[in-house]
Amino acid sequence: MQIKLPPGGIASIGHRISGVLMFLSVPLVAWWFGQSLESERGFLEVRDCLQSTPVVLLSLLLVWSLSHHLLAGIRHLLLDVEIGIDKSPANISAWLVNIGALLMTALYAVSLL
């Protein structure tokens, strides 16, 4: 027996995961923001930290999180007003959310090069 998760289920789970990731990132981003405004030295330290490989990878994850959450939220709003609620359009919109978030993240990654 194998359970196959439909595209809408993947989009829904991704929406929840992306929301949690954004929520958990707020304290770190707020701390970096405060440090960068405190002094020139603090700004330079934050800048150097943001250019490190682990933080760049974290930023890729957060860009995916923001883009997926935005696209899935728009999809959910459209479904709430009964646009694209039939099975075929709902599957297409779920695929668009999942692929669109990955494409937006890939564009951000290319911009870092």
N, C-alpha and C positions, 0 to 999 in steps of 0.2 A: 504494500500500500504506500502510495506517495501522494502527498497533498501538494497541488500546484496553486500557488498564490496568484490571483489575477492582478493585472496591472494597477487596478484601482486600490487593491490591498497594499501593494508595494508603495504607491504614492501616499496612502494614508499613514502607513508606518513611518515612511520617510518624513512626513509632515510632523509627526510627533517627535521623532528623533531630532529633527532640525530645530524644533522649538526648544527642546531641552538643551541642545548644544548652545543655542543663542543665549538662553537664560544663564547657563553656567559660565559663559564667556564675559558677561557684563562686569563682574567684579575685577577681572584681570584687565579688561580694556579701560575701565574707569581708573584703576590704579596707574596704568601706563599714561593715561591722559593727564592725571594729576602730577605724576613725576615729570612729564614733559613740560608742564607749565610752571613748575616750581623754580627751575633755574636753567641756565644754559647747559650746565653739566648734566642735569637730569634729562634734558632733551637729547643730548648726545648719547647718553647711556641707553635711553629708550630706542633711539634710532639704530644704534648698534645691535640691540637685542632683537629688534624687528627684522634685521637683515640676516639673522642667524638661520641656519637650515631648519632646525626644529620649529621655529616660529613661522617661517615661510610655509612649512607643511601645515601647521595649525591654521594659518590664514587661508590656505586652500580649502581646508575643511570648513572653515567659517563662511567662506564665499559660497561653497556648495550649500551650506545650511541656510544662508540668507536667500539665495536664489530659489532653492527648492521650497522653502517655506512661503515665499512670495507667490510662486507659480501655483503651488498646491492651494494656497489660500484663495487665490483668484478662482481656481477650479471649483473649490467648495462653495464660494459665493455664487458662481453661475449655477451649480447644481441646486443650491437653495432656492433659486428663482426658476427652477425647472428648465434650465437651458442645458442641453446635452445630457439629459437624464436617462435616455434609452441606452441599452447595453452597448451598442456599437460606438456611438459618440462618446460615451463615458470611458470606454476602453481607449479610444483614440486620445482623449484629453489626458488620461492618466499617463499614456506613453509620452505625450508631449511634455508633461510635467517632469517625468523622470529623465528624459533625454535632454530637455531644455536646461535643466539644472546642471547636468554634466557638461553641456556645451558652454554655458556661462562660466563655469569653473575653468574649463579648458581655455577660454578666451582670457580669463584673468591670469592663468598660468603662463600663457604666451606673452602677455604684457609684462610679466616679470623678467623675461629674458632680455 
